[in-house]
Amino acid sequence: MSNNDLIVSLDIGTSKVRVIIGEISNGAINIIGVGSADSDGIRKGAIVDIDQTVQSIRNAVDHAERMVGITIGEVYVGIAGNHISLQSNHGVVAVSNEDREIGEDDIERVLQAAKVVALPPEREIIGLLPKQFLVDGLAGIQDPRGMIGVRLEVECTIVTGTKAAVHNLMRCVEKAGLRISGIVLMSLASGMMALTKDEKQMGTVLADIGAGSTTIAVFEGGSLAAVSTLPIGGDYVTSDICYGLKTQTEHAEKIKLKYGCARQDEAADDVRFKVMRVGSNVEKEFSQVDLASIIEPRMQEIFHMIRQEVKRLGFLDKLNGYVLTGGSVSMPSVLSLAQIELEASVRIAVPDFIGVRDPSYSSGVGMIQYVMKYVRTRGAPPAKRPTKSKASAATAPANKTGVMEWFKNMFKEFI
């Protein structure tokens, strides 16, 4: 293998930090290593303790390194959260070449022109998503390079985030001894893995239901149209079980994963388990139906909130359907409950790679696919395969200015 055939994704979630190592071979992706660790220092998808988050990242990286036998020095990091927002903008420039042929410089200038927008001081532009280009008024152009024209325009979506959230994320990764090859918007990464081209074109909601939060991404017209984050997820189900069965949170999480069912009608009364209750040394027996009676109302609430948020965003009547992903949707009967509550066609997206066939890995795998298609193929710096030598430059912290410049310009890779 060469030095440039590995892509490493880092997904920092509320319950788990996941590291996925992808090997690129003849244009195809092979997942060769996966590392995960319990996530400390994250609440509802936001970093609240840098030191704990750094240790969680190190633990996940160590896990992945031991599996594959290499040292990870560079990673692509996913970013999400309720601080991310989208807004439309328009840029226009005159074609500079004497022969009026549109080149890379013209595209760069029109994208820079589209970045001219007033923002509050606490926010910054972190990416551009071109929807279409226009050449002398002709719309619907995806790649204007080589075309002849006088006036070049672009209609795009500007991705913004809070400076504090972006820099805290970068700080954690750098303190863990890793270089940041790039930062990827998680909604784009998940959409890359989970949605077909037709689903993105016709209008689809991608709901990533994690432990601490639910990210809603609306795709329409082939691109990301809206994004929103709800502060509710699988941890709320665990909390309900904790109170309902009067047991510790750790036990409630294990019970949810082993015996959980999202609908009482589909739960089995003969599936029984014992629970050690708080303040008692005596175990009490419950059935899967008892557990489902606790889980179902909370899952109904989550789907109701998703539907209401899609309605608030103005896309409820424009949808082709919903696609679910994230760790919380792997519970039995979630799909049938979602179809009832969302009143639409619903499916669950699962990565089709050995070792990561679970909805909780959708974002991490999607990041690798996104990088391979939009970054590596366009000449952006690839992740190297470092050696185990302590003197390796791959373990040095990244230059923050360079990373931010790459980050702010990365979305132009769409073209």
N, C-alpha and C positions, 0 to 999 in steps of 0.2 A: 504494500500500500504506500501511496505517496504521502507527503506531508500535508496536503490540502484536501483530504477526502473525509474529514470528520466535521460534523456540526453538532455542537452541544447546546441544548436548550435548558434554561433555568426557569421553572414555574414556581413562584413564591406564593403559596396559598395560605388560607387561614388555618387549615388543619395539617397540611403536609407541604413540605418543600420537595419538589421533584426535579431530578436531573436526568435528561435523556440524551444518550449519545447515538447519533445517527451516522452511518457510514454511507458515503455516496459511491456507488459502483455502477459504471455504464449508464448514468442518468437515473438510476433507481436508488431508493433509500432502503437500507437495512438497519434495523434497530439492534445495536450490539451491546448496549449497556443501559441499565436503569438504576437510579439511586433515589431513595426517598428517606425522609426523616420527619419526625413530628415537628410541627411548626410552632415555635414559641416567639412571642413578640409581635404577633399579628392579630389584630382584632377587626373583624368584619372587612377583611381585605386590605386594611391599612396598617402600616408599620407604626407600632407604638413603643417598641423597645429595640434599639439598634443592636445592642450587644447580644441579646437573645436571638434576634434574627440572623446575625452573623454566624453564631454557633450552629443554628439550624441549617444554614447554607453549607457550612463546612461539613456537617454530618452527612448531608445528602451527597455532597461531592465525594467524600471519602467512600461512601457506599458504592457509588458508581465506579470509582477508580479501582476498588478491590474486585469488582465484577469483571472488568475488562483488562486490568493490569497496566493502565497508563496513568499519566498525570494530566489532569485537566487544568489548563491555564487560561482559556478564553471561553466565554459563554455568550449566547444571545439571551437576553433577559426579557421576559414578558411584563407588560405594564397594563394595569386595569384600575378600576375604582370609580367612585362617584365623582372624582375630580375631573375626569375626562369629559370633554364636551366637543361637539361638532358645530361648525357654522359654515354656510356657503359663502363663496366669494368669487370674484371675477377679475381676471387680469388681461391686459391687452398691450401689445407692442407692435412696432413697425419692423418688418423683416429687414435685416441689416445687409445681407449680401447683395452685391450689385446685380447678380443674375436672378435675384428674388427666390432662390432656392432655400427652403427652411432647413437650418442645421441645428446642431446641438446647442450652440450659443443662443440661438433664438428661443429654443425651448427653455433653457435655463433662465433667460431674461423674463419670459412671460410667467414662469413659476415664481420668480422673485417678485414680480409685480403683483401677483395674486396674494403674496404674503403681507402686503401693505394694508393693515387693518388695525383699528383701535382696540386695545385690550386693557383690562384692569392691570395695575402694576404687579399683582400677585400671580398673574397667569403668563404663560409663554406659549408660543407656537412650537409644537413638537412634531408636526408632520403635515404634508399636503397629500390629498387623495384626488388626483385629476379625474373628473367625470367624463369630459369630452373636450376636444379642441375644435376651434372654428378657424377656418382659413378663408379670408375675404367673405365672411358671412355664411360659408358652407359648414353646417353643423354635423355632429355625429362622428367626428374623426377621432380615432383612438391614438394614432401615431402619425404626426404630420411631417416627420423627417423625410426630406427629399421632394416634398410637394412644392409647387410654385405658387407664390402669393405675395401680397403687399402687407396685409394685416393679419396678425396671429393673435388669437384669443384663447383663453382657457377658462372653463367653468370647473371649479374644484370645491372640495370640502376641506376646511382647515381643522386640524385636530389640535386642541389646546389642553393644557393641564396646569395644575398649580406647580409653581417652582419648588415649593417645599417637598411635595410628594415625589417629584421626579428626582431631585437631588438626594433625598433620603434613600430612595431605592438604589441609586448609583453608589452612594456611600456604603451601604451594607455590602454590596457585591465586592467593592474594592477592598473593604476591610477584611473580607473573607479571603483575600489573596488572589482574586481573579481579575482578569482584564475583560472589559465589556466590548465584545465585537460589534454589538448593535442592540437596540431596544425595539421590540416589536409590540404593537398594539394587540392585546390578547384577543379582542373581538375579530380582528382580521385573521389571526392565526387559527382560531377555532373555526371560522368560516371557511378557511382554506381546506381544512380537514373534513368538515362536517357537511358542507353544502355542495350541491352540484351547480353547474353553470346555469341551468334552467331555473333552479330554485332561487339563485341570486337575482336573476332577471325578472321573474314573475312576482316576487315579493314574499319573503319568508322571514320569520322571527327565529333567531337562534338564541335559546335560553340556556345559559351555562349556570346550573344550580350547584354551587359549591357548599362548603361548610358554613362560612360566615356571611356570604352574600350571593346574590343572583345577578348575573350580568345579562342584560337584554340587548341584542344587536339586531337591528332591522336592516335587511338587505333588499334593495329594490333597484331595478334598472341596471343590474349588474355590479352595483357598488354598495358600500356601506352608507345607509341613509340616516340612521339614528342609533344612538347608544345610550344606555341608562343602567344604573346599578341600584338594586333594592337591598336594603340591609337585613336580609333574612335568608336562611339556608338550612342545611342539614343539622347544624348545631342546635337549632330551635326544636327540631324533632327529638334530638338526644335529651335536651333539657326537659321536654314534656314527659319523656319516658322516666327520667330521673325523679320527677315529682310524682308521676302517676304510680310508679312501682315502689316509690320511697327507697331508692337505692342510690349508690354513688355514681357520679358522672362516668367514671371509667367503666363501671359495669354496664351502665345504660348504653354506652357506645358499642360495647361488644355484643350486647343483646340485640341491638338494632341491626348490626351487620350480619348476625347469624340467623336471627329469627324474624326480622322485620318484614312486614307486608303492608302495602299502602292501602289496601281495601279489605274491609271486614268480610265482604261477600266472597272473597277469594282466599281468605285465610283458613287454615286447617285447625279444627278444634282438638284434634288428636296430637298435634305437635305441641309438646309441653316442655317447660323449662323451670328451673328453680332460681330464685333470686334471694341473695342475702340483703335484708332490709337494714336501713340505717337505724342504729340504736337497738339492734337486736342480734342475737346469735343464732336465731332460728330462720331457716330458709322457707320461703313461701312459694308455692307452685302457681304458675300462670300458663295460659295457653296462647297460641299465636293469635287467636281471635281477640283475646284481652289486649294484646300488644297492638294489634291493628286498630282497635277502637281508640287508642291514644294517637297513633301515627296519622290515621286518615284525616281527621279535622285539620291538623297542621299542614299536611300536604295540599289539602283543598284550599287552604288560605294562601299558600305560596302560589298556586296556579291562578287563583282569583286575583292576586296582586299583579301577577304577570299580565293577565288579560287587561286589567284596569290601566296598567302602565302603557301598554301598547295602544289602548284607546286614547290615553292622554297625549301620547306622541302623535296621534292622528293617523294611525295606520291600520286600525282594526278592520275597516271595510275594504282594505286593499291587499289583503294577505292571501297567499296560496296555502299556507299552513305553518306549523311550528316544528322545529327540530330541537330536541333536548340533548344536552350533554352535561358533563360534570359528575363528580362522585356521587351526588345524592340521587341520581336517576337510575342507579344500578339496582335499587331495591325492587323486589318483585311487585308487580301490579301497578307500578308507577305509570306505565304507558297507558293502560286502560283508564286509570283515574284521570290522567291528563286529557285524554280524548273526550271524557265526559265534561270536565270543568272548563276546558278551553273552547269547546264546541267547534272543533276544527280537526283537520287531519294532522296527526302528530306521529313522529317517529323519533327513535333514539339513535344518535350517531355514536359509533364505536370505531376506534382506529383499527385498521385491518393489518396489524403487524404482530408477529409473534412476541409475546412478553408484555405487550401493552394493550391487549384487547379488553379495555375497560374504559368507560366514559370519563373517568377521572384523568386519563392521560391525553385527552383530546387536545387540550391547549398546547402541551409540550410537543406532541407529535406535529401538530399544525404549525408550530413555530419552525420546526425543521423543514417542513414542506415549503413554507413561505420563504424562508431564507434561500433554499435551493432554487426556487423559481424566480424570485424577484431581486435577490441580492447577489448570490454567488454567480448567477449567469450574466450579471451586468458589470462584473469586475470589481465589486466591493471587496474589502479585505476579508478573506476566508479565515475560519478558525484553523489554527495550526495543530499539528499533532506533536506536542512537546515530549521531551524525554523526561526521565526521572531525575535528571541531574539537578541539584540544588541551585546551580548557577544558571539554569535556564531562564531566559528573558521572559518566557511565557508566564512565569509566576509573579512578575512585577506588576504593580498597580498601573492601570491605564492612565494616559494623560487626559485629564477631565475635559479640557478645552476641545481636544480632538474628538473625543467621544460625543460631546454635545453638538459639534458641528456636523458630524456624521449623522447623528440622531435627527437633527433638524432637517436634513436633506434627504433622509433615507426614503421617504415615500415617493420621491420622484422616480424611484426604480419601477413604479407601475408602468411608466412609459417605455 
